[in-house]
Amino acid sequence: MITTMPVGSWSWETKTPTQGADAAVRCVRQALDVLEVLRSLGLAQGDVHADITVGSRDNAVLLSLKRVHVSSVGAGADREVLRHLRSVDLEHTGMVRIELTTPGTCLRGSEARLVQKLFEISVEAWSSGAGTVMLSTFSDAWMSHNLRGHKQPEAQEANAPRLGGALAAITRLTEAEVVPSDPTSYGVPTEVGFAELPDEDPDLLDSWHMFEVPRRTELLQAKLPPRACLYETQTDLPVDFVEVANNGLTVGYLWGADGDDAAGYEPYTPTGEASLDAGEEWLARLSQAKERGLPPSEALRELSSWSGNARSGAVLPGSLRTASSLEDLQDLSGRE
């Protein structure tokens, strides 16, 4: 399953002599070197997106760019990323941060499943020569139990060595000690991957419904006006739902249950940030439908005929189905 918040993270503290290498060049090179580690191990593929931040020596933000497309590798990628930094005086910057969102594949049995945000590489470089490399993962594929609390020995056996190999390779690259993050709501990172979780009642380890679903719901609803008119967000009834796609990728599911006057949008988290972007648009339209007094089923029909836009995507024709519960649909929305 794929989350919106990291399942676990690892960091490496670096120190580089400053002579002849400014922070921007060091940051770009190190971020792309870590990306190449993931590529070489089959953990990253395709184009990536970069968030770029440049700070002055007195901590003022000089540049902040989101989701810069990076389509090439090697020296070409260096030039592509550095081109976006030309608007600031790099000779006098205090800090440069680059965060790369990397698509990659999880192995489930013999099947490789593509995820749009499998890892995030975050690199900070300071004018003093100090720096930090951080790797975060959004997948439970490396863990002894999935996020629903069920043991997954085959998935762990297939994927955990890939993650362990990446951590070891980045340690060699940076020549620094790997430091796992504190335990998260989902698992316990270690120097080589994740600690084994206790074999308890799955309901006690169901971090998906205890933590992930509430977090992403909060993320989406925070983007709506404070007094937006909303349907009920919970129901114990079966829910009708339709699939929303954008550029050929599923981004989420619109759902409704007339009996509880409940409706909403569940982001398909393997698609990454695009699933949350789309959700903001669909929730706004559901709010408008509620304000006009439409029951959830009519709102679904109306929105299914909307052509959508570049941000929202559109409902796939003929995708109307029924889930036995909202929980089952939320479970579907996180699976690769």
ROVEX-413097 format. One record per residue (C-alpha): residue number from 1; residue in one letter; x, y, z. Coordinates in steps of 0.1 Angstrom, whole numbers, plus 5000, padded with zeros to 4 digits. Each point is the difference from the previous one (the first is absolute). Example, Ala and Ser with C-alpha at 12.3 -4.5 7.8 and 13.67 -1.06 7.14 Angstrom:
<recs>
REC:1:A:5123:4955:5078
REC:2:S:5014:5034:4993
</recs>
This chain:
<recs>
REC:1:M:5000:5000:5000
REC:2:I:5011:5036:4993
REC:3:T:4997:5028:5025
REC:4:T:5000:5038:4998
REC:5:M:5024:5003:5030
REC:6:P:5033:4981:5001
REC:7:V:4999:4965:5014
REC:8:G:5036:5004:5010
REC:9:S:5031:5022:4993
REC:10:W:5038:4998:5002
REC:11:S:5025:5028:5001
REC:12:W:5038:5005:4995
REC:13:E:5019:5030:5013
REC:14:T:5027:5011:4975
REC:15:K:5029:5025:5000
REC:16:T:5016:5012:4968
REC:17:P:5030:5023:4996
REC:18:T:4986:5033:4986
REC:19:Q:5029:5009:4977
REC:20:G:4989:5001:4964
REC:21:A:4965:4984:5006
REC:22:D:4971:5023:5008
REC:23:A:4970:4987:5019
REC:24:A:4977:4998:4969
REC:25:V:5024:4978:4980
REC:26:R:5006:4977:5030
REC:27:C:4963:4997:5007
REC:28:V:4990:4993:4964
REC:29:R:5028:4974:4995
REC:30:Q:4993:4982:5033
REC:31:A:4963:4998:4994
REC:32:L:5005:4986:4965
REC:33:D:5027:4976:5013
REC:34:V:4975:4986:5025
REC:35:L:4973:4998:4973
REC:36:E:5025:4980:4979
REC:37:V:5005:4976:5029
REC:38:L:4962:4993:5000
REC:39:R:4999:4996:4962
REC:40:S:5029:4975:5001
REC:41:L:4981:4979:5024
REC:42:G:4967:5001:4981
REC:43:L:4984:5022:5027
REC:44:A:4996:5031:4979
REC:45:Q:4989:5004:4964
REC:46:G:4986:5026:4976
REC:47:D:5000:5037:5004
REC:48:V:5002:5017:5034
REC:49:H:4988:5032:5015
REC:50:A:5020:5024:5021
REC:51:D:4991:5026:5027
REC:52:I:5028:5025:5002
REC:53:T:5007:5025:5028
REC:54:V:5028:5025:5002
REC:55:G:5007:5020:5032
REC:56:S:5023:5029:5007
REC:57:R:5026:5001:5027
REC:58:D:4976:5017:5023
REC:59:N:4973:4973:4994
REC:60:A:4978:5020:4976
REC:61:V:4984:4980:4972
REC:62:L:5014:5011:4967
REC:63:L:4983:4974:4978
REC:64:S:4973:4974:5004
REC:65:L:4989:4978:4971
REC:66:K:4976:4971:5001
REC:67:R:4998:4969:4979
REC:68:V:5027:5009:4975
REC:69:H:5001:4973:4973
REC:70:V:5033:4982:4996
REC:71:S:5000:4977:4970
REC:72:S:5036:4991:4994
REC:73:V:5029:4984:5020
REC:74:G:5037:5005:5003
REC:75:A:5016:5034:4989
REC:76:G:4968:5009:4982
REC:77:A:4980:4998:5032
REC:78:D:5026:5022:5018
REC:79:R:4996:5027:4974
REC:80:E:4962:4996:5000
REC:81:V:4997:5006:5038
REC:82:L:5027:5027:5002
REC:83:R:4982:5019:4973
REC:84:H:4972:5007:5024
REC:85:L:5024:5015:5025
REC:86:R:5014:5027:4977
REC:87:S:4976:5027:5013
REC:88:V:5019:5002:5034
REC:89:D:5036:5009:5009
REC:90:L:5013:4965:5008
REC:91:E:5033:5014:5011
REC:92:H:4984:5016:5030
REC:93:T:4974:4974:5010
REC:94:G:5000:4984:5034
REC:95:M:4980:4969:4993
REC:96:V:4986:4980:4971
REC:97:R:4974:4972:5004
REC:98:I:4988:4976:4973
REC:99:E:4972:4975:5005
REC:100:L:4996:4974:4973
REC:101:T:4967:4980:4997
REC:102:T:5009:4967:4984
REC:103:P:4977:4975:4983
REC:104:G:5009:4964:5005
REC:105:T:4987:4964:5002
REC:106:C:4989:4978:5029
REC:107:L:5002:4962:4994
REC:108:R:4968:4982:5009
REC:109:G:5005:4964:4993
REC:110:S:5013:4998:4964
REC:111:E:4984:5034:4991
REC:112:A:5019:5033:5000
REC:113:R:4975:5028:5009
REC:114:L:5009:5036:4991
REC:115:V:4996:5026:5026
REC:116:Q:5003:5037:4992
REC:117:K:5014:5010:5034
REC:118:L:5020:4970:5014
REC:119:F:5028:5021:5014
REC:120:E:5009:5036:5007
REC:121:I:5037:5010:5000
REC:122:S:5007:5032:5020
REC:123:V:5034:5015:4999
REC:124:E:5011:5032:5018
REC:125:A:5034:5017:4993
REC:126:W:5013:5029:5020
REC:127:S:5026:5026:4991
REC:128:S:5021:4988:5030
REC:129:G:5004:4966:4983
REC:130:A:4976:4982:5023
REC:131:G:4971:4981:4985
REC:132:T:4973:4974:5005
REC:133:V:4987:4972:4978
REC:134:M:4966:4985:5009
REC:135:L:4981:4971:4984
REC:136:S:4963:4995:5008
REC:137:T:4978:4972:4988
REC:138:F:4962:5000:4996
REC:139:S:4995:4962:4996
REC:140:D:4995:4972:5024
REC:141:A:5015:4975:4976
REC:142:W:5032:4996:5020
REC:143:M:4982:4992:5033
REC:144:S:4991:4968:5018
REC:145:H:4963:5011:5001
REC:146:N:4980:5021:4976
REC:147:L:4983:5032:5013
REC:148:R:4968:4980:5006
REC:149:G:5019:4979:5026
REC:150:H:5003:4968:4980
REC:151:K:5033:4981:4996
REC:152:Q:5015:5001:4965
REC:153:P:5030:4977:4999
REC:154:E:5002:4997:4962
REC:155:A:4999:5038:4995
REC:156:Q:5026:5006:5027
REC:157:E:5023:4973:4986
REC:158:A:4998:5016:4965
REC:159:N:5003:5036:5010
REC:160:A:5019:5004:5033
REC:161:P:5034:4990:4985
REC:162:R:4995:5027:4973
REC:163:L:4995:5027:5027
REC:164:G:5029:4987:5020
REC:165:G:5023:5001:4970
REC:166:A:4990:5036:4993
REC:167:L:5007:5011:5036
REC:168:A:5034:4983:4999
REC:169:A:5009:5015:4966
REC:170:I:4990:5035:5012
REC:171:T:5022:4995:5031
REC:172:R:5029:4992:4977
REC:173:L:4993:5029:4978
REC:174:T:4998:5026:5028
REC:175:E:5027:4984:5022
REC:176:A:4977:5008:5029
REC:177:E:4981:4980:5026
REC:178:V:4964:4992:4992
REC:179:V:4976:5012:5027
REC:180:P:4964:4985:4999
REC:181:S:4972:5023:5009
REC:182:D:4980:4996:5032
REC:183:P:4972:4975:4997
REC:184:T:4970:5012:4980
REC:185:S:4964:4992:5002
REC:186:Y:5006:4972:4975
REC:187:G:5033:4983:5009
REC:188:V:5034:5001:5017
REC:189:P:5029:5009:4977
REC:190:T:5034:4984:5006
REC:191:E:5035:5004:4985
REC:192:V:4991:4972:4975
REC:193:G:4963:5006:4994
REC:194:F:4971:4994:5024
REC:195:A:4998:4981:5033
REC:196:E:4976:4970:5001
REC:197:L:4966:5009:5014
REC:198:P:4984:4979:5027
REC:199:D:4976:4973:4987
REC:200:E:4969:5014:5017
REC:201:D:4964:5003:4992
REC:202:P:4999:5018:4966
REC:203:D:4975:5025:5013
REC:204:L:5027:5012:5025
REC:205:L:5025:5006:4971
REC:206:D:4975:5015:4975
REC:207:S:5019:5033:4997
REC:208:W:4983:5006:4966
REC:209:H:4966:5007:5015
REC:210:M:5013:5013:5033
REC:211:F:5024:5026:4986
REC:212:E:5003:5002:4962
REC:213:V:4964:5004:4990
REC:214:P:4993:5028:5026
REC:215:R:5032:5018:4990
REC:216:R:4993:5001:4963
REC:217:T:4964:5010:5007
REC:218:E:5013:5029:5021
REC:219:L:5024:5010:4973
REC:220:L:4972:5002:4974
REC:221:Q:4974:5017:5022
REC:222:A:5025:5026:5011
REC:223:K:5000:5013:4964
REC:224:L:4962:5007:5001
REC:225:P:4986:5033:5012
REC:226:P:4994:5000:5038
REC:227:R:4962:5000:4997
REC:228:A:4997:4977:4970
REC:229:C:4967:4981:4998
REC:230:L:5009:4963:5003
REC:231:Y:4984:4966:4999
REC:232:E:5006:4976:5028
REC:233:T:5034:4985:4998
REC:234:Q:4993:4967:5017
REC:235:T:4975:4972:4993
REC:236:D:4995:4963:5010
REC:237:L:4980:4994:4969
REC:238:P:5012:4987:4966
REC:239:V:5012:5028:4978
REC:240:D:4997:5006:4963
REC:241:F:5032:5013:4984
REC:242:V:5015:5010:4967
REC:243:E:5036:5001:4989
REC:244:V:5017:5033:4992
REC:245:A:5030:5000:4976
REC:246:N:5024:5026:4986
REC:247:N:5024:4995:4972
REC:248:G:4993:4963:5000
REC:249:L:5007:4996:5037
REC:250:T:4974:4993:5027
REC:251:V:5001:5029:5025
REC:252:G:4971:4991:5023
REC:253:Y:4964:4989:5006
REC:254:L:4969:5021:5005
REC:255:W:4974:4983:5023
REC:256:G:4966:5004:5015
REC:257:A:4974:4984:5023
REC:258:D:4965:5015:4999
REC:259:G:4989:4983:5032
REC:260:D:5025:5021:5021
REC:261:D:5001:5030:4977
REC:262:A:5037:4992:4997
REC:263:A:5024:5006:4972
REC:264:G:5037:5007:4994
REC:265:Y:5032:4994:4981
REC:266:E:5026:4974:5007
REC:267:P:5034:5008:4984
REC:268:Y:5018:4971:4983
REC:269:T:5033:5005:5019
REC:270:P:5022:4979:4976
REC:271:T:4996:5029:4975
REC:272:G:5017:5024:5024
REC:273:E:4993:5038:5003
REC:274:A:4977:5000:4969
REC:275:S:4974:4980:5020
REC:276:L:4999:5027:5027
REC:277:D:5000:5028:4974
REC:278:A:4969:4984:4983
REC:279:G:4983:4995:5034
REC:280:E:4999:5037:5007
REC:281:E:4981:5006:4967
REC:282:W:4975:4971:5006
REC:283:L:4993:5009:5036
REC:284:A:4993:5036:4990
REC:285:R:4974:4987:4975
REC:286:L:4985:4976:5025
REC:287:S:4996:5030:5023
REC:288:Q:4982:5019:4973
REC:289:A:4977:4971:4994
REC:290:K:4992:4997:5037
REC:291:E:4993:5037:5002
REC:292:R:4974:4995:4972
REC:293:G:4983:4973:5019
REC:294:L:5010:4970:4978
REC:295:P:5000:4966:5016
REC:296:P:5034:4982:4996
REC:297:S:4988:4977:4972
REC:298:E:4989:5030:4979
REC:299:A:5033:5018:5008
REC:300:L:5019:4969:4987
REC:301:R:4979:4999:4968
REC:302:E:5005:5037:4994
REC:303:L:5038:4999:5006
REC:304:S:5003:4970:4979
REC:305:S:4989:5020:4970
REC:306:W:5024:5029:5007
REC:307:S:5029:5002:4976
REC:308:G:5025:5010:5027
REC:309:N:5032:5020:4995
REC:310:A:5037:4995:5000
REC:311:R:5002:4999:5038
REC:312:S:4969:4979:5008
REC:313:G:4999:4974:4973
REC:314:A:4966:4985:4991
REC:315:V:4978:4971:5010
REC:316:L:5006:4969:4979
REC:317:P:4969:4991:4981
REC:318:G:4984:4968:5012
REC:319:S:5020:4998:5032
REC:320:L:4971:5002:5024
REC:321:R:5003:4972:5026
REC:322:T:4989:4992:5035
REC:323:A:5023:4993:5030
REC:324:S:4987:4980:5029
REC:325:S:5013:5028:5023
REC:326:L:5019:5033:5000
REC:327:E:5028:4982:5018
REC:328:D:5003:4976:4970
REC:329:L:5002:5029:4976
REC:330:Q:5027:5017:5021
REC:331:D:5019:4968:5001
REC:332:L:4999:4998:4962
REC:333:S:5011:5036:4997
REC:334:G:5034:4993:5016
REC:335:R:5009:4968:4981
REC:336:E:5026:5001:4972
</recs>
